Amino acid sequence: MNSLFDLYGEEFSKIDFDPHLVNNAKDTAILDMIRKERESHFSAFAQKSEFSKGRKNPEEPCFIRSCYERDMGRIIFSQAFRRLRHKTQVFFNPVNDHICSRIEHVIYVNYISTIIGRALNLNIDLIQAIAMGHDLGHSPFGHSGERALNRCIKSVDPNMFFEHEVHSLRVVDLLEEHGPSEHGLNLSFEVRDGIVSHCGETYNEYRLKPARDKGPADIENKKEKDRTAPATLEGCVVRFADKIAYVGRDVEDARRAGIIGGTDFLPGKVTRRLGTTNAETINILVGDIVHSSMDKDEICMSEGNFRAMNEFLNRNFEEIYSAPKIKTYEKTIDIMIEALFEAFMNASEDIEKTAASENITLRKFAEFCNGHPEKDALPVRKVVDYIAGMTDTYANTCFDALYKD
């Protein structure tokens, strides 16, 4: 097989040589040609980087990386990404180091979606950027914290809401710092869309076709409980992988946390289809999706395995997420989030006074408000932005500083 240099040697020779080692025109042209050659072999349904709908603020392209590789770098070097290691997945503040945290869940989603995407010959760079960024806006204390924060914001304005996928877009578009003085990571449309459309908590999906006609306005004005499909097949892959990543892992963690015991947690008809371990379940579901989605402009699984997975998820809900220990934990989280919300809402009435407070927690909140990139944002929005960005540990520290000292 001829190399690219054999095929395009004449084209390379026409490019003027620039002796600079970094970002010279010849190397840029060569790398762009190599990327286009590689992407020309993608599935007909894959998203090619050259056809991206672009960024909100146009930028000069990187001479080495595709737009999606560049987005991936911005995501994993962000502060929001680092904080995920101290955020709950399901079980709060686990003593057992082997219980899943939010960042580990993100890594699992990245791995599972990459395996599916590679098998289907999709754009892996786009898949990985979406997967690594999909939970950047998750609140502390997992979905318990998310629900509590949603109730808090609605207590001020019933038309407002908090959903972690929508807030993840707010983080990458506005709240995260990029450089010493810029706010927002200015990611490409396809990554932003995949992040805001990733929700894996919809249990009735076994077939997902990309909504390719979506534009920036559709994702920036997302309504509450809007479960519209992602705009790309890569985004659809991540949405399925999000579900696969937690269905079996939550059972393993529940056993380690003493929530459930024994080996007969699932009915036999489910284990006969999906296996008895998390590894078996992932392997079966990934294989099913690859087989069912091959050469199609949709991501889907067989109806039988979909029903088994739904029964698995419903069993998790009944025996794990609704367990007495979890319900007690949720009550604790409700109290903590509501207390933080009340304290910061009161503090937001006079930011100058708050900035001069003897309480360092209140001073840090005032500093956040004064540096907030959305100067005309309502106080409730700034309060929710602040709490949502906290790790579990920092939320506990703030609560103690406000109510126990």
Beta strands, then each sheet from edge to edge (+ up, - down):
strand 1: 177-178
strand 2: 182-183
strand 3: 207-208
strand 4: 299-300
sheet 1: 1+ 2-
sheet 2: 3+ 4-
end
